[in-house]
C-alpha cells in the first residue's frame, strides 16, 4: 500500500502556516477520499487508498494540529448535520478559524426544505426516506442530529465573517454552499 498517515514532523509543519495558506482539508472525509495534496481528516480509523493523506482527529477541535488561518480551502461534505443543532456555530467557528483570508469553505448538507418535498412526494420507500432524514446509523457518528436550509446556513456563516459565493440545491435533497472568508 502506498497510503501514508501524516507524520509528527508534518503536523508541526502544518501548525506553522506560511505567508499564503496552501493547505487543503477534507473534514469528515469518511470514505470520500480526496487526493492531490488534500489532507483527509476523520474521527474513525480508516484505511485510505494509495495516494491519499489521512489524519485521524476530532474535526471540532483541531487546535493542536493546525494553526489559525493555515488553510486555503476546506471541504465538509455530508458532515455538519452529524453534530447537534446547538453546536453548529461552534463547529463552524473551528473550521473557519482554520481558513486564511480569502479561504474557501465548501459545505454539502441535506436541505430540510428539499427533504420535506422528498418525503411528501412519496415515490421512494420509507427506508430511503428515513435514511435521508436520520443518516445511515451504521456507526456511532453516522446519525443526523441537525437540519439546515440556505437561509439558516447563510445566517450562521455571515455572522462568522464569511461571504456566500454560491448556494444551490444539489443531488435532489442536498444543498451546496461555497463561502469565502473575508479578509
Secondary structure, 3 states (H helix, E strand, C coil): CCCEECCHHHHHHHHCCCCCCCEEEEECCCCCCCCCCCEEEECCCCCCCCCCEEEECCCCCCCCCCCCCCEEEEEEECCHHHCCHHHHHHHHHHHHHHEEEEEEEEEEEEEHHHHHHHHHHCCCCHHHHHHHHHCCCCCCCCCCCCCECHHHHHHHHHCCCEEEEEEEEECCCEEEEEEEECC
